[in-house]
């Protein structure tokens, strides 16, 4: 599965960018933790990937 490249920062409402990278042959899986850093306030956000979270084109396969 593929986490969102950017999310909304919970601290300031700015754009937080995906920090974590995985090789193509070892992709993210549900339960993995992905880190984002806000470009505005540098707040770090850690998200746990959730199997229930449908991500665009990857949904329903
Ligand atoms: Zn922020």
PDB file of the backbone (N, CA, C, O) and the ligand in Angstrom, with CONECT records:
HET     ZN  A 101       1
ATOM      1  N   UNK A   1       0.839  -1.196   0.000  1.00  0.00           N
ATOM      2  CA  UNK A   1       0.000   0.000   0.000  1.00  0.00           C
ATOM      3  C   UNK A   1       0.873   1.244   0.000  1.00  0.00           C
ATOM      4  O   UNK A   1       2.059   1.199   0.327  1.00  0.00           O
ATOM      5  N   UNK A   2       0.270   2.322  -0.365  1.00  0.00           N
ATOM      6  CA  UNK A   2       1.020   3.562  -0.546  1.00  0.00           C
ATOM      7  C   UNK A   2       0.440   4.654   0.355  1.00  0.00           C
ATOM      8  O   UNK A   2      -0.728   5.013   0.208  1.00  0.00           O
ATOM      9  N   UNK A   3       1.232   5.182   1.278  1.00  0.00           N
ATOM     10  CA  UNK A   3       0.721   6.266   2.123  1.00  0.00           C
ATOM     11  C   UNK A   3       0.622   7.563   1.339  1.00  0.00           C
ATOM     12  O   UNK A   3       1.273   7.727   0.307  1.00  0.00           O
ATOM     13  N   UNK A   4      -0.192   8.479   1.832  1.00  0.00           N
ATOM     14  CA  UNK A   4      -0.314   9.781   1.194  1.00  0.00           C
ATOM     15  C   UNK A   4       1.025  10.506   1.225  1.00  0.00           C
ATOM     16  O   UNK A   4       1.755  10.424   2.213  1.00  0.00           O
ATOM     17  N   UNK A   5       1.348  11.212   0.153  1.00  0.00           N
ATOM     18  CA  UNK A   5       2.613  11.941   0.088  1.00  0.00           C
ATOM     19  C   UNK A   5       2.613  13.145   1.018  1.00  0.00           C
ATOM     20  O   UNK A   5       3.648  13.515   1.570  1.00  0.00           O
ATOM     21  N   UNK A   6       1.456  13.744   1.183  1.00  0.00           N
ATOM     22  CA  UNK A   6       1.331  14.881   2.084  1.00  0.00           C
ATOM     23  C   UNK A   6       0.055  14.739   2.897  1.00  0.00           C
ATOM     24  O   UNK A   6      -0.931  14.157   2.446  1.00  0.00           O
ATOM     25  N   UNK A   7       0.097  15.280   4.097  1.00  0.00           N
ATOM     26  CA  UNK A   7      -1.095  15.350   4.936  1.00  0.00           C
ATOM     27  C   UNK A   7      -1.173  16.747   5.534  1.00  0.00           C
ATOM     28  O   UNK A   7      -0.239  17.540   5.409  1.00  0.00           O
ATOM     29  N   UNK A   8      -2.283  17.040   6.179  1.00  0.00           N
ATOM     30  CA  UNK A   8      -2.433  18.339   6.824  1.00  0.00           C
ATOM     31  C   UNK A   8      -1.881  18.288   8.241  1.00  0.00           C
ATOM     32  O   UNK A   8      -2.232  17.407   9.026  1.00  0.00           O
ATOM     33  N   UNK A   9      -1.021  19.237   8.555  1.00  0.00           N
ATOM     34  CA  UNK A   9      -0.414  19.302   9.878  1.00  0.00           C
ATOM     35  C   UNK A   9      -1.481  19.576  10.935  1.00  0.00           C
ATOM     36  O   UNK A   9      -2.307  20.477  10.788  1.00  0.00           O
ATOM     37  N   UNK A  10      -1.446  18.779  12.003  1.00  0.00           N
ATOM     38  CA  UNK A  10      -2.439  18.967  13.058  1.00  0.00           C
ATOM     39  C   UNK A  10      -2.120  20.186  13.919  1.00  0.00           C
ATOM     40  O   UNK A  10      -2.988  20.690  14.632  1.00  0.00           O
ATOM     41  N   UNK A  11      -0.894  20.653  13.854  1.00  0.00           N
ATOM     42  CA  UNK A  11      -0.485  21.773  14.698  1.00  0.00           C
ATOM     43  C   UNK A  11      -0.856  23.119  14.086  1.00  0.00           C
ATOM     44  O   UNK A  11      -1.391  23.989  14.772  1.00  0.00           O
ATOM     45  N   UNK A  12      -0.574  23.288  12.805  1.00  0.00           N
ATOM     46  CA  UNK A  12      -0.728  24.610  12.203  1.00  0.00           C
ATOM     47  C   UNK A  12      -1.588  24.598  10.952  1.00  0.00           C
ATOM     48  O   UNK A  12      -1.876  25.655  10.391  1.00  0.00           O
ATOM     49  N   UNK A  13      -2.002  23.424  10.508  1.00  0.00           N
ATOM     50  CA  UNK A  13      -2.824  23.360   9.307  1.00  0.00           C
ATOM     51  C   UNK A  13      -2.029  23.453   8.022  1.00  0.00           C
ATOM     52  O   UNK A  13      -2.609  23.520   6.938  1.00  0.00           O
ATOM     53  N   UNK A  14      -0.697  23.457   8.127  1.00  0.00           N
ATOM     54  CA  UNK A  14       0.171  23.513   6.956  1.00  0.00           C
ATOM     55  C   UNK A  14       0.279  22.144   6.293  1.00  0.00           C
ATOM     56  O   UNK A  14      -0.427  21.201   6.653  1.00  0.00           O
ATOM     57  N   UNK A  15       1.180  22.059   5.316  1.00  0.00           N
ATOM     58  CA  UNK A  15       1.372  20.810   4.593  1.00  0.00           C
ATOM     59  C   UNK A  15       2.535  20.034   5.180  1.00  0.00           C
ATOM     60  O   UNK A  15       3.651  20.543   5.281  1.00  0.00           O
ATOM     61  N   UNK A  16       2.261  18.797   5.567  1.00  0.00           N
ATOM     62  CA  UNK A  16       3.311  17.928   6.087  1.00  0.00           C
ATOM     63  C   UNK A  16       3.663  16.899   5.024  1.00  0.00           C
ATOM     64  O   UNK A  16       2.782  16.277   4.431  1.00  0.00           O
ATOM     65  N   UNK A  17       4.960  16.726   4.789  1.00  0.00           N
ATOM     66  CA  UNK A  17       5.438  15.856   3.719  1.00  0.00           C
ATOM     67  C   UNK A  17       5.928  14.521   4.263  1.00  0.00           C
ATOM     68  O   UNK A  17       6.489  14.440   5.356  1.00  0.00           O
ATOM     69  N   UNK A  18       5.704  13.494   3.483  1.00  0.00           N
ATOM     70  CA  UNK A  18       6.128  12.150   3.859  1.00  0.00           C
ATOM     71  C   UNK A  18       7.644  12.071   3.977  1.00  0.00           C
ATOM     72  O   UNK A  18       8.371  12.444   3.057  1.00  0.00           O
ATOM     73  N   UNK A  19       8.106  11.583   5.114  1.00  0.00           N
ATOM     74  CA  UNK A  19       9.543  11.410   5.345  1.00  0.00           C
ATOM     75  C   UNK A  19      10.005  10.002   5.025  1.00  0.00           C
ATOM     76  O   UNK A  19      11.072   9.791   4.449  1.00  0.00           O
ATOM     77  N   UNK A  20       9.182   9.050   5.410  1.00  0.00           N
ATOM     78  CA  UNK A  20       9.583   7.651   5.313  1.00  0.00           C
ATOM     79  C   UNK A  20       9.644   7.204   3.858  1.00  0.00           C
ATOM     80  O   UNK A  20       8.800   7.577   3.042  1.00  0.00           O
ATOM     81  N   UNK A  21      10.637   6.415   3.554  1.00  0.00           N
ATOM     82  CA  UNK A  21      10.779   5.849   2.219  1.00  0.00           C
ATOM     83  C   UNK A  21      10.934   4.341   2.352  1.00  0.00           C
ATOM     84  O   UNK A  21      11.539   3.850   3.305  1.00  0.00           O
ATOM     85  N   UNK A  22      10.395   3.627   1.412  1.00  0.00           N
ATOM     86  CA  UNK A  22      10.590   2.175   1.386  1.00  0.00           C
ATOM     87  C   UNK A  22      11.028   1.781  -0.014  1.00  0.00           C
ATOM     88  O   UNK A  22      10.579   2.386  -0.987  1.00  0.00           O
ATOM     89  N   UNK A  23      11.896   0.780  -0.142  1.00  0.00           N
ATOM     90  CA  UNK A  23      12.262   0.290  -1.477  1.00  0.00           C
ATOM     91  C   UNK A  23      11.049  -0.319  -2.174  1.00  0.00           C
ATOM     92  O   UNK A  23      10.121  -0.796  -1.521  1.00  0.00           O
ATOM     93  N   UNK A  24      11.064  -0.298  -3.510  1.00  0.00           N
ATOM     94  CA  UNK A  24       9.912  -0.778  -4.271  1.00  0.00           C
ATOM     95  C   UNK A  24       9.613  -2.247  -4.007  1.00  0.00           C
ATOM     96  O   UNK A  24       8.464  -2.677  -4.108  1.00  0.00           O
ATOM     97  N   UNK A  25      10.651  -3.024  -3.668  1.00  0.00           N
ATOM     98  CA  UNK A  25      10.415  -4.448  -3.431  1.00  0.00           C
ATOM     99  C   UNK A  25      10.052  -4.738  -1.973  1.00  0.00           C
ATOM    100  O   UNK A  25       9.891  -5.895  -1.586  1.00  0.00           O
ATOM    101  N   UNK A  26       9.925  -3.673  -1.166  1.00  0.00           N
ATOM    102  CA  UNK A  26       9.546  -3.847   0.234  1.00  0.00           C
ATOM    103  C   UNK A  26       8.613  -2.712   0.639  1.00  0.00           C
ATOM    104  O   UNK A  26       8.972  -1.863   1.455  1.00  0.00           O
ATOM    105  N   UNK A  27       7.425  -2.702   0.068  1.00  0.00           N
ATOM    106  CA  UNK A  27       6.529  -1.550   0.233  1.00  0.00           C
ATOM    107  C   UNK A  27       5.919  -1.486   1.630  1.00  0.00           C
ATOM    108  O   UNK A  27       6.048  -2.407   2.437  1.00  0.00           O
ATOM    109  N   UNK A  28       5.256  -0.374   1.880  1.00  0.00           N
ATOM    110  CA  UNK A  28       4.543  -0.197   3.138  1.00  0.00           C
ATOM    111  C   UNK A  28       3.430  -1.223   3.275  1.00  0.00           C
ATOM    112  O   UNK A  28       2.814  -1.644   2.296  1.00  0.00           O
ATOM    113  N   UNK A  29       3.195  -1.605   4.509  1.00  0.00           N
ATOM    114  CA  UNK A  29       2.101  -2.519   4.802  1.00  0.00           C
ATOM    115  C   UNK A  29       1.261  -1.944   5.925  1.00  0.00           C
ATOM    116  O   UNK A  29       1.742  -1.121   6.704  1.00  0.00           O
ATOM    117  N   UNK A  30       0.001  -2.373   6.014  1.00  0.00           N
ATOM    118  CA  UNK A  30      -0.832  -1.916   7.133  1.00  0.00           C
ATOM    119  C   UNK A  30      -0.151  -2.211   8.461  1.00  0.00           C
ATOM    120  O   UNK A  30       0.401  -3.293   8.659  1.00  0.00           O
ATOM    121  N   UNK A  31      -0.195  -1.245   9.366  1.00  0.00           N
ATOM    122  CA  UNK A  31       0.460  -1.395  10.654  1.00  0.00           C
ATOM    123  C   UNK A  31       1.830  -0.737  10.693  1.00  0.00           C
ATOM    124  O   UNK A  31       2.366  -0.496  11.774  1.00  0.00           O
ATOM    125  N   UNK A  32       2.409  -0.440   9.522  1.00  0.00           N
ATOM    126  CA  UNK A  32       3.668   0.285   9.485  1.00  0.00           C
ATOM    127  C   UNK A  32       3.459   1.725   9.940  1.00  0.00           C
ATOM    128  O   UNK A  32       2.394   2.310   9.743  1.00  0.00           O
ATOM    129  N   UNK A  33       4.495   2.277  10.548  1.00  0.00           N
ATOM    130  CA  UNK A  33       4.446   3.677  10.949  1.00  0.00           C
ATOM    131  C   UNK A  33       5.160   4.525   9.905  1.00  0.00           C
ATOM    132  O   UNK A  33       6.287   4.229   9.507  1.00  0.00           O
ATOM    133  N   UNK A  34       4.489   5.573   9.475  1.00  0.00           N
ATOM    134  CA  UNK A  34       5.106   6.491   8.526  1.00  0.00           C
ATOM    135  C   UNK A  34       5.219   7.861   9.181  1.00  0.00           C
ATOM    136  O   UNK A  34       4.335   8.268   9.936  1.00  0.00           O
ATOM    137  N   UNK A  35       6.301   8.569   8.895  1.00  0.00           N
ATOM    138  CA  UNK A  35       6.570   9.859   9.508  1.00  0.00           C
ATOM    139  C   UNK A  35       6.395  10.979   8.492  1.00  0.00           C
ATOM    140  O   UNK A  35       6.764  10.846   7.325  1.00  0.00           O
ATOM    141  N   UNK A  36       5.835  12.062   8.952  1.00  0.00           N
ATOM    142  CA  UNK A  36       5.673  13.267   8.138  1.00  0.00           C
ATOM    143  C   UNK A  36       6.278  14.434   8.899  1.00  0.00           C
ATOM    144  O   UNK A  36       6.261  14.460  10.130  1.00  0.00           O
ATOM    145  N   UNK A  37       6.813  15.400   8.159  1.00  0.00           N
ATOM    146  CA  UNK A  37       7.279  16.629   8.792  1.00  0.00           C
ATOM    147  C   UNK A  37       6.607  17.817   8.131  1.00  0.00           C
ATOM    148  O   UNK A  37       6.524  17.906   6.906  1.00  0.00           O
ATOM    149  N   UNK A  38       6.128  18.730   8.967  1.00  0.00           N
ATOM    150  CA  UNK A  38       5.441  19.911   8.467  1.00  0.00           C
ATOM    151  C   UNK A  38       6.440  20.910   7.899  1.00  0.00           C
ATOM    152  O   UNK A  38       7.468  21.197   8.513  1.00  0.00           O
ATOM    153  N   UNK A  39       6.126  21.433   6.724  1.00  0.00           N
ATOM    154  CA  UNK A  39       7.025  22.404   6.104  1.00  0.00           C
ATOM    155  C   UNK A  39       6.936  23.779   6.761  1.00  0.00           C
ATOM    156  O   UNK A  39       7.833  24.607   6.605  1.00  0.00           O
ATOM    157  N   UNK A  40       5.862  24.014   7.488  1.00  0.00           N
ATOM    158  CA  UNK A  40       5.666  25.328   8.103  1.00  0.00           C
ATOM    159  C   UNK A  40       6.214  25.409   9.525  1.00  0.00           C
ATOM    160  O   UNK A  40       6.926  26.355   9.863  1.00  0.00           O
ATOM    161  N   UNK A  41       5.884  24.416  10.361  1.00  0.00           N
ATOM    162  CA  UNK A  41       6.291  24.494  11.763  1.00  0.00           C
ATOM    163  C   UNK A  41       7.264  23.387  12.148  1.00  0.00           C
ATOM    164  O   UNK A  41       7.704  23.318  13.296  1.00  0.00           O
ATOM    165  N   UNK A  42       7.602  22.520  11.198  1.00  0.00           N
ATOM    166  CA  UNK A  42       8.536  21.416  11.449  1.00  0.00           C
ATOM    167  C   UNK A  42       8.027  20.410  12.476  1.00  0.00           C
ATOM    168  O   UNK A  42       8.800  19.614  13.008  1.00  0.00           O
ATOM    169  N   UNK A  43       6.768  20.448  12.742  1.00  0.00           N
ATOM    170  CA  UNK A  43       6.188  19.450  13.634  1.00  0.00           C
ATOM    171  C   UNK A  43       6.265  18.091  12.964  1.00  0.00           C
ATOM    172  O   UNK A  43       5.990  17.953  11.771  1.00  0.00           O
ATOM    173  N   UNK A  44       6.644  17.084  13.751  1.00  0.00           N
ATOM    174  CA  UNK A  44       6.705  15.738  13.197  1.00  0.00           C
ATOM    175  C   UNK A  44       5.443  14.971  13.565  1.00  0.00           C
ATOM    176  O   UNK A  44       4.997  14.988  14.712  1.00  0.00           O
ATOM    177  N   UNK A  45       4.878  14.295  12.564  1.00  0.00           N
ATOM    178  CA  UNK A  45       3.680  13.505  12.786  1.00  0.00           C
ATOM    179  C   UNK A  45       3.970  12.066  12.401  1.00  0.00           C
ATOM    180  O   UNK A  45       4.527  11.797  11.336  1.00  0.00           O
ATOM    181  N   UNK A  46       3.596  11.163  13.258  1.00  0.00           N
ATOM    182  CA  UNK A  46       3.733   9.742  12.953  1.00  0.00           C
ATOM    183  C   UNK A  46       2.351   9.133  12.794  1.00  0.00           C
ATOM    184  O   UNK A  46       1.492   9.264  13.667  1.00  0.00           O
ATOM    185  N   UNK A  47       2.153   8.471  11.676  1.00  0.00           N
ATOM    186  CA  UNK A  47       0.876   7.824  11.413  1.00  0.00           C
ATOM    187  C   UNK A  47       1.088   6.328  11.280  1.00  0.00           C
ATOM    188  O   UNK A  47       2.090   5.880  10.724  1.00  0.00           O
ATOM    189  N   UNK A  48       0.149   5.566  11.788  1.00  0.00           N
ATOM    190  CA  UNK A  48       0.157   4.128  11.552  1.00  0.00           C
ATOM    191  C   UNK A  48      -0.793   3.840  10.396  1.00  0.00           C
ATOM    192  O   UNK A  48      -1.964   4.219  10.423  1.00  0.00           O
ATOM    193  N   UNK A  49      -0.268   3.168   9.390  1.00  0.00           N
ATOM    194  CA  UNK A  49      -1.096   2.850   8.232  1.00  0.00           C
ATOM    195  C   UNK A  49      -2.201   1.886   8.633  1.00  0.00           C
ATOM    196  O   UNK A  49      -1.977   0.887   9.317  1.00  0.00           O
ATOM    197  N   UNK A  50      -3.394   2.223   8.185  1.00  0.00           N
ATOM    198  CA  UNK A  50      -4.578   1.466   8.569  1.00  0.00           C
ATOM    199  C   UNK A  50      -5.153   0.779   7.339  1.00  0.00           C
ATOM    200  O   UNK A  50      -5.370   1.408   6.303  1.00  0.00           O
ATOM    201  N   UNK A  51      -5.390  -0.493   7.467  1.00  0.00           N
ATOM    202  CA  UNK A  51      -5.903  -1.267   6.346  1.00  0.00           C
ATOM    203  C   UNK A  51      -7.245  -0.752   5.843  1.00  0.00           C
ATOM    204  O   UNK A  51      -7.582  -0.878   4.666  1.00  0.00           O
ATOM    205  N   UNK A  52      -8.001  -0.168   6.771  1.00  0.00           N
ATOM    206  CA  UNK A  52      -9.335   0.322   6.413  1.00  0.00           C
ATOM    207  C   UNK A  52      -9.285   1.623   5.628  1.00  0.00           C
ATOM    208  O   UNK A  52     -10.269   2.026   5.008  1.00  0.00           O
ATOM    209  N   UNK A  53      -8.130   2.275   5.660  1.00  0.00           N
ATOM    210  CA  UNK A  53      -8.038   3.569   4.999  1.00  0.00           C
ATOM    211  C   UNK A  53      -7.836   3.367   3.499  1.00  0.00           C
ATOM    212  O   UNK A  53      -6.784   2.904   3.057  1.00  0.00           O
ATOM    213  N   UNK A  54      -8.832   3.713   2.749  1.00  0.00           N
ATOM    214  CA  UNK A  54      -8.756   3.504   1.311  1.00  0.00           C
ATOM    215  C   UNK A  54      -8.023   4.662   0.658  1.00  0.00           C
ATOM    216  O   UNK A  54      -8.331   5.829   0.900  1.00  0.00           O
ATOM    217  N   UNK A  55      -7.054   4.321  -0.168  1.00  0.00           N
ATOM    218  CA  UNK A  55      -6.208   5.337  -0.766  1.00  0.00           C
ATOM    219  C   UNK A  55      -6.370   5.308  -2.278  1.00  0.00           C
ATOM    220  O   UNK A  55      -5.697   4.560  -2.987  1.00  0.00           O
ATOM    221  N   UNK A  56      -7.280   6.142  -2.744  1.00  0.00           N
ATOM    222  CA  UNK A  56      -7.459   6.367  -4.181  1.00  0.00           C
ATOM    223  C   UNK A  56      -7.503   5.093  -5.002  1.00  0.00           C
ATOM    224  O   UNK A  56      -8.343   4.223  -4.770  1.00  0.00           O
ATOM    225  N   UNK A  57      -6.610   4.987  -5.948  1.00  0.00           N
ATOM    226  CA  UNK A  57      -6.631   3.919  -6.922  1.00  0.00           C
ATOM    227  C   UNK A  57      -6.335   2.559  -6.322  1.00  0.00           C
ATOM    228  O   UNK A  57      -6.575   1.527  -6.949  1.00  0.00           O
ATOM    229  N   UNK A  58      -5.805   2.561  -5.085  1.00  0.00           N
ATOM    230  CA  UNK A  58      -5.473   1.297  -4.467  1.00  0.00           C
ATOM    231  C   UNK A  58      -6.669   0.677  -3.765  1.00  0.00           C
ATOM    232  O   UNK A  58      -6.606  -0.467  -3.314  1.00  0.00           O
ATOM    233  N   UNK A  59      -7.759   1.432  -3.671  1.00  0.00           N
ATOM    234  CA  UNK A  59      -8.936   0.943  -2.974  1.00  0.00           C
ATOM    235  C   UNK A  59      -9.633  -0.150  -3.797  1.00  0.00           C
ATOM    236  O   UNK A  59      -9.718  -0.057  -5.021  1.00  0.00           O
ATOM    237  N   UNK A  60     -10.111  -1.144  -3.133  1.00  0.00           N
ATOM    238  CA  UNK A  60     -10.975  -2.131  -3.747  1.00  0.00           C
ATOM    239  C   UNK A  60     -10.295  -3.146  -4.642  1.00  0.00           C
ATOM    240  O   UNK A  60     -10.952  -3.806  -5.447  1.00  0.00           O
ATOM    241  N   UNK A  61      -8.995  -3.276  -4.511  1.00  0.00           N
ATOM    242  CA  UNK A  61      -8.331  -4.275  -5.339  1.00  0.00           C
ATOM    243  C   UNK A  61      -8.382  -5.644  -4.703  1.00  0.00           C
ATOM    244  O   UNK A  61      -7.867  -6.608  -5.270  1.00  0.00           O
TER     245      UNK A  61
HETATM  246 ZN    ZN A 101       2.694  22.590  11.044  1.00  0.00          ZN
END
